[in-house]
């Protein structure tokens, strides 16, 4: 049964500077190959056709199966940078006597690109790297295959990297792939045991160097390209982060609410195969703007009077809307990554602040012309699955927390109403959530909230105490 998307996918606006950098990097790859093979007219034509054919092959593959990547020049730039680095290392190896081409650390490229971007882009990068390895090795099939095997082993083993120690495990997979391919190719070529053992040792060194390169360059490339990896997300999700500690101490109600929303969003994203870690960390930070005026938010008003009691509805709405802008300012101040800042900005979308809007319309407080925009959050609407799930989780948790008797049926009704209202109001139009995904998210929310807010059995000793 086909999945119906809520919107036609529109690629984000291109950054012309980064696009030109990607083109220049492709030109640098061409010049590097020319410098290695010589600048004769015949060689230059061959290298130009060769590199052009590789780039066209990759371009048509992406255009057919992953068109959105073509509108993300930062990712293309990152792949080209890693491939060019591998090309330069390959040229250095080929010009150093005694080092076999097997020593090219293609596994390092596989780890970097998988963790930084995606397994698909990593596979493309490894494919191009392996082609260059085979070309540098004198059109050697062995050099191509060893680079491809080690690189793909790195891709497979780096899919769920959550901390920097996991990179060491990837090294074991690269080591196994290198040993198998090098020994198999040497035995097919009729090599004796001693040369096979020597080449296997070089293959083992390849795995070690691959992990060293990946570990050393990963934080540098994260900062250089502005890419937030799962490793960085785990660092942001550490409760010792200064901003999260402030939230815990200065707005404990909002802090607890954020933890609950994080659990909801994470569980739902796991069910729809979105980035669950990003959703959880985004939830931790989504309400940091409430640090500016925590007393105006109901979760922080325990044993306190209602701070909105003597305020006009439009002023109250303005204070509520303000926490999004304040959150972005704090995120900038504490240098929180862009992907999390986006979730802070989008977690309410352009939702109507219904309580104060209805208060004006129902009580006729004397506003001649009622502008609905004045009672809506500034947006933008969520642009990613994770941001969309965060919006739904935020509203669902708040609504269920307000229930006097949170039975399963009531929780189910509230969650269904929240999701339906967001959908009807168009708040999910800009993200890639589908109708099928919304059904899964709804089921996940209901089960998680029912487990959290289930009614406690009143035991006999409780009755005695209350009598």
C-alpha positions as CSV (number, residue, x, y, z in Angstrom):
1,X,0.0,0.0,0.0
2,X,1.6,3.3,-1.0
3,X,2.5,5.9,1.7
4,X,0.9,9.3,1.1
5,X,3.2,12.2,1.9
6,X,1.7,15.2,3.5
7,X,3.6,17.5,1.1
8,X,5.5,17.6,-2.1
9,X,9.2,17.5,-1.1
10,X,10.9,20.8,-1.9
11,X,14.7,20.9,-1.7
12,X,16.2,23.6,0.5
13,X,17.7,26.7,-1.0
14,X,21.2,26.2,-2.3
15,X,24.2,28.0,-0.7
16,X,26.0,29.3,-3.8
17,X,29.4,29.7,-1.9
18,X,29.4,26.1,-0.8
19,X,28.3,25.0,-4.2
20,X,31.3,26.7,-5.8
21,X,33.6,25.3,-3.2
22,X,32.4,21.8,-4.1
23,X,33.1,22.5,-7.8
24,X,36.5,23.8,-6.9
25,X,37.2,20.7,-4.9
26,X,36.3,18.6,-7.9
27,X,38.7,20.6,-9.9
28,X,41.4,20.0,-7.3
29,X,40.8,16.3,-7.6
30,X,41.3,16.6,-11.4
31,X,44.5,18.5,-11.0
32,X,45.8,16.0,-8.4
33,X,45.3,13.1,-10.8
34,X,46.9,15.1,-13.6
35,X,50.0,15.9,-11.5
36,X,50.4,12.2,-10.7
37,X,50.0,10.9,-14.3
38,X,51.7,13.8,-16.1
39,X,50.4,16.8,-18.1
40,X,50.7,15.4,-21.6
41,X,47.7,16.2,-23.8
42,X,46.8,12.5,-24.2
43,X,47.1,11.9,-20.4
44,X,45.1,15.0,-19.6
45,X,42.3,14.0,-21.9
46,X,42.2,10.5,-20.4
47,X,42.2,11.8,-16.8
48,X,39.5,14.3,-17.7
49,X,37.2,11.7,-19.3
50,X,37.9,9.3,-16.5
51,X,37.0,11.7,-13.7
52,X,34.1,13.2,-15.7
53,X,32.6,9.7,-16.1
54,X,32.9,8.9,-12.4
55,X,31.3,12.2,-11.4
56,X,28.5,11.7,-14.0
57,X,27.9,8.2,-12.7
58,X,27.5,9.5,-9.2
59,X,25.4,12.4,-10.3
60,X,22.9,10.3,-12.1
61,X,22.7,7.8,-9.3
62,X,21.9,10.6,-6.8
63,X,19.5,12.3,-9.1
64,X,17.6,9.1,-9.6
65,X,17.5,7.7,-6.1
66,X,18.5,10.5,-3.7
67,X,17.7,13.9,-5.4
68,X,17.6,15.8,-2.1
69,X,21.3,15.3,-1.6
70,X,22.0,17.4,-4.7
71,X,20.5,20.4,-3.0
72,X,22.7,19.9,0.0
73,X,26.1,21.1,-1.2
74,X,27.6,20.9,2.3
75,X,27.3,17.1,2.2
76,X,28.7,16.9,-1.4
77,X,31.6,19.1,-0.2
78,X,32.3,16.8,2.7
79,X,32.3,13.7,0.5
80,X,34.6,15.4,-2.0
81,X,37.0,16.5,0.8
82,X,37.3,13.0,2.1
83,X,37.8,11.5,-1.4
84,X,40.4,14.0,-2.2
85,X,42.2,13.3,1.1
86,X,42.2,9.6,0.2
87,X,43.5,10.4,-3.3
88,X,46.4,12.4,-1.8
89,X,47.2,9.6,0.6
90,X,47.1,7.1,-2.2
91,X,49.5,9.1,-4.3
92,X,51.9,9.4,-1.3
93,X,51.7,5.6,-0.8
94,X,52.4,4.9,-4.5
95,X,55.4,7.2,-4.4
96,X,56.9,5.6,-1.2
97,X,59.0,2.5,-2.0
98,X,58.1,-0.6,0.0
99,X,54.5,0.4,0.9
100,X,51.8,-1.6,-1.0
101,X,48.7,0.0,-2.3
102,X,46.8,-2.2,0.2
103,X,47.8,0.4,2.8
104,X,45.3,3.0,1.6
105,X,43.0,3.6,4.7
106,X,39.7,3.6,2.8
107,X,38.1,2.4,6.0
108,X,38.8,5.8,7.6
109,X,36.8,7.4,4.7
110,X,33.9,4.9,5.4
111,X,33.7,5.7,9.1
112,X,33.9,9.5,8.5
113,X,31.2,9.7,5.9
114,X,28.9,7.2,7.6
115,X,29.0,9.1,10.9
116,X,29.0,12.6,9.4
117,X,26.4,12.1,6.6
118,X,24.8,8.8,5.8
119,X,25.5,5.2,4.8
120,X,24.4,6.0,1.2
121,X,26.8,8.9,0.8
122,X,29.5,6.9,2.5
123,X,29.0,4.0,0.0
124,X,29.3,6.5,-2.9
125,X,32.5,7.9,-1.4
126,X,34.0,4.5,-0.9
127,X,33.1,3.5,-4.5
128,X,34.9,6.6,-5.9
129,X,37.9,6.1,-3.5
130,X,38.2,2.4,-4.6
131,X,38.2,3.5,-8.3
132,X,40.9,6.0,-7.6
133,X,42.9,3.3,-5.7
134,X,42.7,0.9,-8.5
135,X,43.8,3.6,-11.0
136,X,46.7,4.7,-8.9
137,X,47.8,1.1,-8.6
138,X,48.1,0.7,-12.3
139,X,44.5,-0.3,-13.0
140,X,44.8,-2.9,-10.3
141,X,41.7,-4.9,-9.5
142,X,43.3,-6.0,-6.2
143,X,43.8,-2.4,-5.1
144,X,40.2,-1.6,-6.0
145,X,38.7,-4.6,-4.2
146,X,40.7,-4.2,-1.0
147,X,39.8,-0.5,-0.7
148,X,36.1,-1.3,-1.5
149,X,36.0,-4.2,1.0
150,X,37.7,-2.3,3.9
151,X,35.6,0.8,3.2
152,X,32.2,-1.0,3.1
153,X,33.1,-2.9,6.3
154,X,33.6,0.5,7.9
155,X,30.2,1.6,6.6
156,X,28.4,-1.4,8.0
157,X,30.1,-1.2,11.4
158,X,29.6,2.5,11.8
159,X,25.8,2.6,11.3
160,X,25.0,3.0,15.0
161,X,28.1,4.7,16.4
162,X,27.0,6.5,19.6
163,X,30.4,7.3,21.1
164,X,34.0,7.6,20.1
165,X,34.9,4.2,21.6
166,X,32.6,2.6,19.0
167,X,35.1,3.6,16.3
168,X,37.5,1.0,17.7
169,X,34.9,-1.7,17.0
170,X,34.8,-0.5,13.4
171,X,38.5,-1.1,13.3
172,X,37.9,-4.8,14.0
173,X,35.5,-5.1,11.1
174,X,38.0,-3.3,8.8
175,X,40.8,-5.6,10.0
176,X,38.7,-8.7,9.3
177,X,37.8,-7.5,5.8
178,X,41.4,-6.5,4.9
179,X,42.8,-9.8,6.1
180,X,40.3,-11.8,4.1
181,X,40.6,-9.9,0.9
182,X,44.4,-9.5,1.0
183,X,45.1,-13.1,1.8
184,X,42.5,-14.4,-0.8
185,X,43.9,-12.2,-3.6
186,X,47.5,-13.1,-2.8
187,X,46.7,-16.8,-2.7
188,X,44.9,-16.5,-6.0
189,X,48.0,-14.9,-7.4
190,X,50.1,-17.8,-6.3
191,X,52.0,-15.9,-3.6
192,X,54.0,-18.0,-1.0
193,X,53.1,-17.8,2.7
194,X,55.7,-15.2,3.6
195,X,54.6,-12.5,1.2
196,X,51.0,-13.2,2.1
197,X,51.8,-12.7,5.8
198,X,53.6,-9.4,5.0
199,X,50.6,-8.1,3.0
200,X,48.2,-9.2,5.8
201,X,50.3,-7.2,8.3
202,X,50.0,-4.2,6.0
203,X,46.3,-4.8,5.9
204,X,46.2,-4.8,9.7
205,X,48.1,-1.6,9.8
206,X,45.6,-0.2,7.3
207,X,42.8,-0.9,9.8
208,X,44.7,0.8,12.6
209,X,45.4,3.9,10.5
210,X,41.8,4.1,9.4
211,X,40.6,4.3,13.0
212,X,43.3,6.9,13.9
213,X,42.3,9.0,10.9
214,X,38.6,8.8,11.6
215,X,39.0,9.5,15.3
216,X,41.3,12.5,14.7
217,X,39.4,14.1,11.8
218,X,35.8,13.5,13.0
219,X,35.6,16.4,15.5
220,X,37.5,18.7,13.0
221,X,35.0,17.9,10.2
222,X,32.0,18.3,12.5
223,X,33.1,21.9,13.2
224,X,34.3,22.6,9.7
225,X,31.1,21.5,7.9
226,X,28.7,22.3,10.8
227,X,27.4,18.7,10.9
228,X,25.9,17.3,14.1
229,X,26.7,13.6,14.5
230,X,25.2,11.2,17.0
231,X,28.4,11.5,19.0
232,X,27.9,15.2,19.3
233,X,24.2,14.7,20.2
234,X,25.2,12.5,23.1
235,X,27.5,15.3,24.3
236,X,24.6,17.8,24.1
237,X,22.3,15.4,25.9
238,X,24.6,15.2,28.9
239,X,22.8,16.7,31.9
240,X,26.0,18.4,33.0
241,X,25.6,20.8,30.0
242,X,25.4,24.3,31.5
243,X,22.1,25.1,29.9
244,X,20.4,21.9,31.0
245,X,21.7,22.4,34.5
246,X,20.2,26.0,34.5
247,X,16.9,24.6,33.3
248,X,16.9,22.0,36.1
249,X,17.6,24.5,38.8
250,X,15.7,27.6,37.6
251,X,12.7,26.0,35.9
252,X,12.4,22.5,37.4
253,X,8.8,22.1,36.0
254,X,9.9,22.8,32.5
255,X,12.9,20.5,33.0
256,X,10.7,17.6,34.0
257,X,8.3,18.3,31.2
258,X,11.3,18.3,28.7
259,X,12.4,14.8,30.0
260,X,8.9,13.5,29.5
261,X,8.7,14.9,26.0
262,X,12.1,13.5,25.2
263,X,10.9,10.0,26.2
264,X,7.8,10.4,24.1
265,X,9.6,11.7,21.0
266,X,12.4,9.1,21.2
267,X,10.0,6.2,21.4
268,X,7.9,7.5,18.5
269,X,10.9,8.2,16.3
270,X,12.3,4.7,16.9
271,X,8.9,3.3,15.6
272,X,9.0,5.4,12.4
273,X,12.8,5.0,11.8
274,X,13.6,8.6,12.3
275,X,16.6,9.9,14.4
276,X,15.5,9.0,17.9
277,X,18.6,10.5,19.5
278,X,18.1,13.8,17.8
279,X,14.4,13.9,18.9
280,X,15.4,13.2,22.5
281,X,18.1,15.8,22.6
282,X,16.0,18.4,20.8
283,X,13.3,17.8,23.4
284,X,15.7,18.5,26.3
285,X,16.4,22.0,24.8
286,X,13.1,22.9,23.3
287,X,11.8,24.9,26.3
288,X,15.1,26.6,27.3
289,X,13.5,30.0,26.5
290,X,11.3,29.6,29.6
291,X,14.4,30.3,31.7
292,X,13.8,34.0,31.1
293,X,10.3,34.0,32.8
294,X,9.7,30.6,34.3
295,X,6.9,31.8,36.6
296,X,4.6,32.5,33.6
297,X,4.5,28.8,32.6
298,X,2.0,26.5,34.4
299,X,4.5,23.6,35.1
300,X,6.6,26.0,37.1
301,X,3.7,27.5,39.1
302,X,3.4,24.8,41.8
303,X,2.3,26.5,45.1
304,X,2.4,29.8,43.3
305,X,-0.3,32.1,42.1
306,X,-1.2,32.3,38.5
307,X,1.1,35.0,37.0
308,X,-1.4,35.6,34.1
309,X,-4.3,36.4,36.4
310,X,-3.9,40.2,36.2
311,X,-2.7,40.4,32.6
312,X,-4.6,41.0,29.4
313,X,-4.8,38.0,27.1
314,X,-2.7,39.6,24.4
315,X,0.1,40.3,26.9
316,X,0.0,36.7,28.2
317,X,0.1,35.4,24.6
318,X,3.1,37.7,23.9
319,X,4.9,36.3,26.9
320,X,4.2,32.7,25.8
321,X,5.4,33.4,22.3
322,X,8.5,35.1,23.6
323,X,9.9,31.9,25.0
324,X,10.7,30.7,21.5
325,X,12.8,33.8,20.7
326,X,14.4,33.7,24.1
327,X,15.3,30.0,23.6
328,X,17.0,30.8,20.3
329,X,19.0,33.6,21.9
330,X,20.1,31.3,24.7
331,X,21.0,28.5,22.3
332,X,23.2,31.0,20.3
333,X,24.8,32.2,23.5
334,X,25.7,28.6,24.7
335,X,26.7,27.6,21.1
336,X,24.2,24.8,20.7
337,X,24.3,23.1,17.3
338,X,22.1,24.4,14.5
339,X,20.0,21.3,14.2
340,X,18.9,21.6,17.8
341,X,18.4,25.4,17.5
342,X,16.0,24.6,14.6
343,X,14.0,22.4,16.8
344,X,13.8,25.1,19.4
345,X,12.4,27.5,16.8
346,X,10.0,25.0,15.3
347,X,8.5,23.1,18.3
348,X,5.3,25.2,18.3
349,X,5.2,26.0,14.6
350,X,2.5,28.6,14.0
351,X,0.1,27.0,16.5
352,X,-2.7,29.1,17.9
353,X,-2.5,29.8,21.6
354,X,-6.1,28.6,22.1
355,X,-6.6,29.4,25.8
356,X,-6.0,33.1,25.6
357,X,-7.5,33.4,22.1
358,X,-10.8,31.8,23.3
359,X,-10.7,33.9,26.4
360,X,-10.8,37.0,24.2
361,X,-13.5,35.7,21.9
362,X,-15.8,34.2,24.6
363,X,-15.5,37.0,27.2
364,X,-15.7,39.9,24.8
365,X,-12.9,41.9,26.4
366,X,-13.3,44.9,24.2
367,X,-10.9,44.2,21.3
368,X,-12.5,45.8,18.3
369,X,-10.5,43.9,15.6
370,X,-9.2,40.5,16.7
371,X,-6.1,39.5,14.8
372,X,-5.6,35.8,15.1
373,X,-1.9,36.1,14.1
374,X,-1.4,38.0,17.4
375,X,-2.3,34.7,19.2
376,X,-0.1,32.4,17.1
377,X,3.5,31.4,17.6
378,X,5.9,32.9,15.1
379,X,7.0,29.7,13.6
380,X,8.5,28.3,11.4
381,X,6.6,25.1,11.1
382,X,8.6,21.9,11.6
383,X,10.8,20.9,8.6
384,X,12.0,17.5,9.7
385,X,10.4,14.3,11.0
386,X,12.1,14.7,14.3
387,X,10.9,18.3,14.7
388,X,7.4,17.3,13.8
389,X,7.4,14.5,16.3
390,X,8.7,16.9,19.0
391,X,5.8,19.3,18.3
392,X,3.3,16.5,18.7
393,X,5.0,15.1,21.8
394,X,5.2,18.5,23.5
395,X,1.4,19.2,23.0
396,X,0.4,15.6,23.9
397,X,2.3,15.5,27.1
398,X,1.1,18.9,28.3
399,X,-2.5,18.0,27.5
400,X,-2.4,14.6,29.3
401,X,-0.6,16.1,32.3
402,X,-3.7,18.4,32.8
403,X,-6.1,15.4,33.0
404,X,-7.6,15.0,36.4
405,X,-8.1,11.2,35.9
406,X,-5.7,10.0,33.2
407,X,-7.3,6.7,32.2
408,X,-6.3,4.9,29.1
409,X,-9.4,5.9,27.2
410,X,-9.0,9.6,28.1
411,X,-5.3,9.6,27.2
412,X,-6.2,8.0,23.9
413,X,-8.8,10.6,23.2
414,X,-6.5,13.5,24.1
415,X,-3.6,12.3,22.0
416,X,-5.8,11.6,19.0
417,X,-7.3,15.1,19.3
418,X,-3.9,16.8,19.6
419,X,-2.5,15.0,16.4
420,X,-5.7,15.7,14.4
421,X,-5.7,19.3,15.4
422,X,-2.1,19.8,14.4
423,X,-2.7,18.1,11.1
424,X,-5.9,20.0,10.3
425,X,-4.2,23.3,11.2
426,X,-1.4,22.7,8.7
427,X,1.4,22.5,11.2
428,X,2.8,19.3,9.7
429,X,2.7,20.5,6.1
430,X,6.5,21.2,5.9
431,X,7.8,18.0,7.3
432,X,8.1,14.5,5.9
433,X,5.7,12.7,8.2
434,X,3.1,10.6,6.4
435,X,-0.4,9.5,7.4
436,X,1.0,6.1,8.2
437,X,3.7,7.6,10.4
438,X,1.1,9.7,12.3
439,X,-0.9,6.5,13.1
440,X,2.3,4.9,14.5
441,X,3.2,8.0,16.4
442,X,-0.3,8.2,17.9
443,X,-0.1,4.6,19.1
444,X,3.4,5.1,20.5
445,X,2.3,8.2,22.4
446,X,-0.8,6.5,23.9
447,X,1.2,3.5,25.1
448,X,4.0,5.6,26.6
449,X,1.7,8.1,28.3
450,X,-0.6,5.4,29.6
451,X,2.4,3.7,31.2
452,X,3.5,7.1,32.8
453,X,0.2,8.4,34.0
454,X,-1.5,5.1,34.9
455,X,-3.8,5.2,37.9
456,X,-2.1,3.9,41.1
457,X,-4.0,1.2,43.1
458,X,-5.0,2.5,46.6
459,X,-3.5,0.0,49.0
460,X,-5.1,-0.9,52.4
461,X,-2.6,1.1,54.4
462,X,-3.4,4.2,52.2
463,X,-7.0,3.9,53.1
464,X,-6.2,3.6,56.8
465,X,-4.1,6.7,56.7
466,X,-6.9,8.6,54.9
467,X,-9.6,7.5,57.3
